């Protein structure tokens, strides 16, 4: 099932008119090591996790595979060291304090940690992320860090405004010549996100099926 679902997702990506390279991130939170291994066996190597301890257990169990791990959940300050030591990408940086800690705690012999700023594109009080008027200063402050590499932005738009929000995110990215990544689009709005320049799409249920809650 997982292999078939991955092929369907890739066909959906290919069906969208786009010029940028799009990387599929399989959102594997609450999924078992066996499920992830099935995806790996089908050629999937990028995985997104929301919960740190659960992710660390999976990273350890799957360490013999060459995988790329993305942390996509809310970041608590006391968890930054483990995130900096174990992940390749962090999508959900929304405080300069967190960026600073990730920079300080990234082992110097590792490659730079790829970081995305989470933008609260629709200014929703229930969502994390910086506001639009904070973006330029946040990007400027990240220029000073040596062990992290700011790559771009992540957003989770209001579904009623997805098209405008995705378009606005693409406009924001274009204002920074050093940035190249937009993490946006999930199962329900992936095609729209890709049309508007998404380079990373985060898909969970459409790959692994519905979650079983015990």
C-alpha positions in Angstrom: 0.0 0.0 0.0 2.7 2.5 1.0 4.6 1.9 -2.3 1.5 2.4 -4.3 0.6 5.5 -2.4 4.1 7.0 -3.0 3.8 6.4 -6.7 0.4 8.1 -6.7 1.8 11.1 -4.9 4.8 11.4 -7.3 2.3 11.2 -10.2 0.4 14.0 -8.7 3.6 16.1 -8.4 4.5 15.4 -12.0 1.0 16.4 -13.2 1.5 19.9 -12.0 3.1 22.5 -14.3 6.2 23.6 -12.5 9.9 24.3 -13.2 11.4 24.0 -9.7 12.6 20.7 -8.2 10.0 19.4 -5.7 11.1 17.1 -2.8 8.5 14.9 -1.2 8.7 14.7 2.6 6.8 11.7 4.1 5.3 12.9 7.4 6.0 9.9 9.6 4.8 11.2 13.0 3.0 8.4 15.0 4.1 5.9 12.3 6.1 2.8 13.2 9.6 2.0 12.2 8.2 -0.8 10.0 6.0 1.6 8.1 8.9 4.0 7.5 11.1 1.1 6.4 8.4 0.1 3.9 8.6 3.7 2.5 12.4 3.5 2.4 12.2 0.2 0.5 10.0 2.0 -2.0 12.6 4.7 -2.5 11.5 7.4 -0.1 14.4 9.0 1.9 13.0 12.3 3.3 10.9 12.0 6.5 9.2 14.7 8.7 8.7 14.3 12.4 6.8 16.5 14.9 7.7 14.9 18.3 11.3 14.8 19.3 11.6 11.7 21.5 9.5 9.6 19.1 11.7 10.8 16.3 15.0 10.1 18.1 13.9 6.5 18.6 13.1 6.1 14.9 16.4 7.8 13.8 18.3 5.4 16.0 16.4 2.3 14.7 16.8 3.4 11.1 20.4 4.6 11.3 21.7 2.1 8.8 19.6 3.8 6.1 20.8 7.0 4.4 17.8 9.1 5.4 17.2 12.9 5.6 15.3 13.9 8.7 13.1 17.0 8.9 11.9 18.4 12.2 8.5 20.1 11.4 6.9 20.5 14.8 6.8 23.2 17.4 10.2 23.7 19.0 10.7 24.0 22.8 13.9 25.7 23.8 15.0 22.8 26.0 14.8 20.5 23.0 17.1 22.4 20.6 20.3 20.5 21.4 18.8 17.1 20.4 17.2 18.6 17.3 20.5 20.3 16.3 22.4 17.0 16.8 20.0 14.7 15.0 18.2 16.4 12.1 19.2 17.6 8.7 16.4 20.2 8.3 14.3 22.3 10.7 11.1 23.8 9.2 9.6 25.5 12.3 11.9 28.2 13.5 9.9 31.1 14.7 12.0 32.8 17.4 15.5 34.1 17.0 16.4 32.6 20.3 15.7 29.1 18.8 17.8 29.9 15.8 20.6 31.0 18.0 20.5 27.8 20.1 20.4 25.6 17.1 23.4 27.4 15.8 25.3 27.1 19.0 24.3 23.4 19.5 25.0 22.1 16.0 28.1 20.0 16.3 30.9 21.9 14.4 32.0 18.8 12.6 28.5 18.3 11.1 27.4 19.9 7.9 25.3 23.1 8.4 21.8 22.6 9.7 19.2 23.6 7.0 16.7 26.0 8.6 13.4 27.4 7.5 11.5 30.3 9.1 7.9 29.5 9.9 5.7 32.3 8.7 2.2 32.8 10.1 1.1 33.9 6.6 -2.6 34.6 7.5 -1.9 36.1 10.9 -3.9 33.4 12.7 -3.7 33.5 16.5 -3.9 29.7 16.8 -0.8 29.1 14.6 2.9 29.5 15.2 5.2 31.6 13.1 6.5 35.1 12.7 4.4 37.8 11.1 5.1 39.3 7.6 6.5 42.5 9.0 9.1 40.5 11.0 10.5 38.5 8.1 13.2 40.9 6.9 14.8 41.5 10.3 14.6 37.8 11.1 16.5 36.9 7.9 19.1 39.6 8.6 19.8 38.2 12.1 20.2 34.7 10.7 23.1 35.9 8.5 25.3 36.0 11.6 25.1 32.2 12.3 27.9 29.9 11.3 26.5 26.4 11.9 23.0 26.8 10.4 22.1 27.7 6.9 18.9 29.7 6.4 17.2 28.2 3.3 13.8 29.8 3.2 10.3 29.6 4.7 7.6 27.3 5.8 3.9 28.0 6.1 0.6 26.4 7.0 -2.1 28.6 5.4 -5.7 29.0 6.2 -7.4 26.6 3.9 -9.9 29.3 2.8 -7.1 31.5 1.6 -4.5 28.9 0.4 -4.0 30.3 -3.1 -3.3 33.9 -2.1 -1.1 32.7 0.8 1.0 30.4 -1.3 1.4 33.2 -3.9 2.4 35.7 -1.2 5.0 33.2 0.2 6.6 32.9 -3.3 6.8 36.7 -3.5 8.5 36.9 -0.1 11.0 34.2 -1.1 11.9 36.1 -4.3 12.9 39.1 -2.3 15.9 37.2 -0.8 18.4 36.0 -3.5 20.3 33.8 -1.0 17.2 31.7 -0.2 15.8 28.9 -2.3 13.3 26.8 -0.3 9.5 26.9 0.3 8.0 24.2 2.5 4.3 24.4 1.9 1.6 22.1 0.7 0.1 19.0 2.3 -2.3 16.2 1.1 -5.2 18.5 0.4 -3.4 21.5 -1.2 -0.2 20.0 -2.6 -0.9 20.8 -6.3 -1.8 24.4 -5.5 1.4 24.8 -3.4 3.6 23.4 -6.2 2.0 25.8 -8.8 3.1 28.6 -6.5 6.7 27.5 -6.1 6.7 25.0 -3.3 10.0 23.0 -3.2 9.2 20.8 -0.2 5.7 19.2 0.2 4.8 17.5 3.5 2.5 14.5 3.0 1.4 12.0 5.7 -2.0 10.4 5.4 -2.0 10.0 1.6 1.2 7.9 2.0 0.7 5.9 5.2 -3.1 5.9 5.4 -5.3 7.0 8.2 -3.8 6.9 11.7 -5.2 4.4 14.2 -5.7 6.1 17.6 -5.7 3.6 20.5 
